[in-house]
Amino acid sequence: MAQGQKTNQILIRGAGRAMEDFKWETARELGIQIPDSGYMGDLPSRMNGAIGGNMVKKMIAAYENSLAAGTVPPTPQVTNANLTL
């Protein structure tokens, strides 16, 4: 994806670096070679999709484990201020 097309936004202040690290950790677990430049635009969309999909699976599993342990982690309240009806 070209830099000018990037629309994803980190919703929780200060989480950007942690999410970036989480992405690389997940890619390594999947055996995806991480380019030295960090630019993933040359990888097939299937590989990038696998990274994102596995990140979501890991986040859901962590939340489910918390619930099973009897703790309810706080859920950030985020909204899309640009909703159109």
MARBA-3410 file (N, C-alpha, C, O; in Angstrom, 1 decimal):
85
0.8,-1.2,0.0,0.0,0.0,0.0,0.9,1.2,0.0,1.8,1.3,0.8 ~ 0.6,2.1,-0.9,1.4,3.4,-0.9,1.1,4.2,0.3,0.0,4.1,0.9 ~ 2.1,4.9,0.7,2.1,5.7,2.0,0.9,6.6,2.0,0.3,6.8,3.0 ~ 0.5,7.2,0.8,-0.6,8.2,0.8,-1.9,7.5,1.0,-2.9,8.2,1.2 ~ -2.0,6.2,0.9,-3.3,5.5,1.0,-3.5,4.9,2.4,-4.6,4.3,2.6
-2.6,5.1,3.3,-2.7,4.5,4.6,-3.8,5.2,5.4,-3.8,6.4,5.7 ~ -4.8,4.4,5.8,-6.0,5.0,6.5,-6.2,4.4,7.9,-7.0,5.0,8.7 ~ -5.4,3.4,8.2,-5.6,2.8,9.6,-5.0,3.8,10.6,-4.0,4.5,10.4 ~ -5.7,3.9,11.7,-5.3,4.8,12.8,-5.3,4.0,14.1,-6.1,3.2,14.4 ~ -4.3,4.3,14.9,-4.2,3.7,16.3,-5.2,4.5,17.1,-5.1,5.7,17.2
-6.1,3.8,17.8,-7.2,4.5,18.5,-6.7,4.8,20.0,-7.3,5.7,20.6 ~ -5.8,4.1,20.5,-5.4,4.3,21.9,-4.0,4.9,21.8,-3.0,4.3,21.3 ~ -3.9,6.1,22.4,-2.6,6.8,22.4,-1.5,6.0,23.0,-1.7,5.4,24.1 ~ -0.4,5.9,22.4,0.8,5.2,23.0,0.8,3.7,22.6,1.8,3.1,22.9 ~ -0.2,3.2,21.8,-0.2,1.8,21.5,0.5,1.5,20.1,0.7,0.4,19.8
0.9,2.6,19.4,1.4,2.4,18.1,2.7,1.5,18.0,2.7,0.6,17.2 ~ 3.6,1.8,18.9,4.9,0.9,18.9,4.6,-0.5,19.3,5.1,-1.4,18.7 ~ 3.7,-0.7,20.3,3.4,-2.0,20.7,2.7,-2.8,19.6,2.9,-4.0,19.4 ~ 1.8,-2.2,18.9,1.1,-2.8,17.8,2.1,-3.2,16.6,1.9,-4.2,16.0 ~ 3.0,-2.3,16.4,4.0,-2.6,15.4,4.9,-3.8,15.8,5.1,-4.7,15.0
5.3,-3.9,17.1,6.0,-5.0,17.6,5.2,-6.3,17.5,5.7,-7.4,17.2 ~ 3.9,-6.2,17.8,3.0,-7.3,17.8,2.9,-7.9,16.3,2.8,-9.1,16.1 ~ 2.8,-7.0,15.4,2.8,-7.4,14.0,4.0,-8.2,13.6,3.9,-9.2,12.9 ~ 5.2,-7.7,13.9,6.4,-8.4,13.6,6.5,-9.7,14.3,6.9,-10.7,13.7 ~ 6.1,-9.8,15.5,6.1,-11.0,16.3,5.2,-12.1,15.6,5.6,-13.2,15.5
4.0,-11.6,15.2,3.1,-12.5,14.6,3.6,-13.0,13.2,3.5,-14.2,12.9 ~ 4.2,-12.1,12.5,4.8,-12.5,11.2,5.9,-13.6,11.4,6.0,-14.5,10.6 ~ 6.8,-13.4,12.4,7.8,-14.4,12.7,7.2,-15.7,13.0,7.7,-16.7,12.6 ~ 6.2,-15.7,13.8,5.5,-16.9,14.2,4.9,-17.7,13.0,4.9,-18.9,13.0 ~ 4.5,-17.0,12.0,4.0,-17.6,10.8,5.1,-17.9,9.8,4.8,-18.5,8.8
6.3,-17.6,10.1,7.4,-18.0,9.3,7.6,-17.0,8.1,8.2,-17.4,7.1 ~ 7.0,-15.8,8.2,7.1,-14.8,7.1,8.4,-14.1,7.3,8.6,-13.5,8.4 ~ 9.2,-14.0,6.2,10.4,-13.3,6.3,10.1,-11.8,6.3,9.5,-11.3,5.4 ~ 10.6,-11.1,7.3,10.4,-9.7,7.5,11.5,-8.9,6.7,12.7,-9.1,7.0 ~ 11.1,-8.1,5.8,12.1,-7.3,5.0,12.9,-6.4,6.0,12.3,-5.8,7.0
14.2,-6.2,5.7,15.0,-5.3,6.5,14.4,-3.9,6.6,14.6,-3.2,7.6 ~ 13.8,-3.4,5.5,13.3,-2.1,5.4,12.0,-1.9,6.2,11.7,-0.8,6.6 ~ 11.4,-3.0,6.5,10.1,-3.0,7.2,8.9,-2.8,6.3,7.8,-2.8,6.7 ~ 9.2,-2.5,5.0,8.2,-2.3,4.0,7.6,-3.7,3.6,8.3,-4.5,3.1 ~ 6.3,-3.8,3.8,5.6,-5.1,3.6,4.8,-5.1,2.3,4.1,-6.0,1.9
4.9,-4.0,1.5,4.0,-3.8,0.3,4.4,-4.7,-0.8,3.6,-4.9,-1.7 ~ 5.6,-5.3,-0.8,6.0,-6.3,-1.8,5.5,-7.7,-1.5,5.6,-8.6,-2.4 ~ 5.0,-7.9,-0.3,4.5,-9.2,0.0,3.1,-9.4,-0.6,2.3,-8.5,-0.7 ~ 2.7,-10.7,-0.9,1.4,-10.9,-1.4,0.4,-10.6,-0.3,0.6,-10.7,0.9 ~ -0.8,-10.1,-0.8,-1.8,-9.7,0.2,-2.3,-10.9,1.1,-2.7,-10.6,2.2
-2.2,-12.1,0.6,-2.5,-13.3,1.4,-1.6,-13.3,2.6,-2.1,-13.7,3.7 ~ -0.3,-13.0,2.5,0.6,-13.1,3.6,0.3,-12.0,4.6,0.2,-12.2,5.8 ~ 0.1,-10.7,4.1,-0.3,-9.6,5.0,-1.6,-9.9,5.7,-1.7,-9.5,6.8 ~ -2.5,-10.5,4.9,-3.8,-10.8,5.5,-3.7,-11.8,6.6,-4.4,-11.8,7.6 ~ -2.8,-12.8,6.4,-2.6,-13.8,7.4,-2.0,-13.2,8.7,-2.4,-13.6,9.8
-1.1,-12.2,8.6,-0.6,-11.5,9.7,-1.7,-10.9,10.5,-1.8,-11.1,11.7 ~ -2.5,-10.0,9.8,-3.6,-9.3,10.5,-4.6,-10.3,11.1,-5.1,-10.1,12.2 ~ -5.0,-11.3,10.4,-5.9,-12.3,10.9,-5.5,-13.0,12.1,-6.2,-13.2,13.1 ~ -4.2,-13.3,12.1,-3.6,-14.0,13.3,-3.5,-13.1,14.5,-3.6,-13.5,15.6 ~ -3.2,-11.8,14.2,-3.2,-10.8,15.3,-4.6,-10.7,16.0,-4.7,-10.7,17.2
-5.6,-10.7,15.2,-7.0,-10.6,15.7,-7.3,-11.9,16.5,-7.9,-11.8,17.6 ~ -6.9,-13.1,16.0,-7.2,-14.3,16.7,-6.5,-14.3,18.1,-7.0,-14.8,19.1 ~ -5.2,-13.8,18.1,-4.5,-13.8,19.4,-5.1,-12.8,20.4,-5.1,-13.1,21.6 ~ -5.6,-11.7,19.9,-6.2,-10.7,20.8,-7.5,-11.3,21.3,-7.8,-11.1,22.5 ~ -8.3,-12.0,20.5,-9.5,-12.6,21.0,-9.2,-13.7,22.0,-9.9,-13.8,23.0
-8.2,-14.5,21.7,-7.9,-15.6,22.6,-7.4,-15.0,24.0,-7.8,-15.6,25.0 ~ -6.7,-13.9,24.0,-6.2,-13.3,25.2,-7.4,-12.8,26.0,-7.5,-13.0,27.2 ~ -8.4,-12.2,25.3,-9.6,-11.7,26.0,-10.4,-12.9,26.6,-10.9,-12.8,27.7 ~ -10.6,-14.0,25.8,-11.3,-15.2,26.3,-10.6,-15.8,27.5,-11.3,-16.2,28.4 ~ -9.3,-15.8,27.4,-8.5,-16.4,28.6,-8.8,-15.6,29.8,-8.9,-16.1,30.9
-8.8,-14.2,29.7,-9.1,-13.4,30.8,-10.5,-13.6,31.4,-10.7,-13.7,32.6 ~ -11.4,-13.8,30.5,-12.8,-14.1,30.9,-12.9,-15.4,31.6,-13.5,-15.5,32.7 ~ -12.2,-16.4,31.1,-12.2,-17.8,31.7,-11.6,-17.7,33.1,-11.9,-18.5,33.9 ~ -10.6,-16.8,33.2,-9.9,-16.7,34.5,-10.7,-15.9,35.6,-10.3,-15.8,36.7 ~ -11.8,-15.4,35.1,-12.7,-14.7,36.0,-12.4,-13.2,36.1,-12.9,-12.5,36.9
-11.6,-12.7,35.2,-11.3,-11.3,35.1,-11.9,-10.7,33.8,-11.9,-11.3,32.8 ~ -12.4,-9.5,33.9,-12.9,-8.8,32.8,-12.0,-7.6,32.5,-12.1,-6.6,33.2 ~ -11.2,-7.7,31.5,-10.3,-6.6,31.1,-11.1,-5.4,30.7,-12.2,-5.6,30.1 ~ -10.7,-4.2,30.9,-11.4,-3.1,30.5,-11.5,-3.0,28.9,-10.5,-3.3,28.2 ~ -12.6,-2.7,28.4,-12.8,-2.5,27.0,-12.8,-1.1,26.6,-13.6,-0.3,27.1
-11.8,-0.7,25.8,-11.8,0.8,25.4,-13.0,1.2,24.7,-13.5,0.4,23.8 ~ -13.5,2.3,25.0,-14.7,2.8,24.3,-14.2,3.8,23.2,-13.8,4.9,23.4 ~ -14.3,3.2,22.0,-13.8,4.0,20.8,-15.0,4.1,19.9,-15.8,3.1,19.7 ~ -15.1,5.2,19.2,-16.2,5.4,18.2,-15.6,6.0,17.0,-14.5,6.6,17.0 ~ -16.3,5.8,15.9,-15.9,6.4,14.6,-16.7,7.7,14.5,-17.9,7.7,14.3
-16.0,8.8,14.7,-16.6,10.1,14.7,-17.1,10.5,13.3,-17.9,11.5,13.2 ~ -16.7,9.8,12.3,-17.1,10.2,10.9,-18.2,9.3,10.4,-18.3,9.1,9.2 ~ -19.1,8.9,11.3,-20.3,8.1,10.9,-21.2,8.9,10.0,-21.5,10.0,10.3 ~ -21.7,8.3,8.9,-22.7,8.9,8.1,-23.9,8.1,8.1,-23.8,6.8,7.9 ~ -25.0,8.7,8.2,-26.3,7.9,8.3,-27.1,8.1,7.0,-28.1,7.5,6.8
END
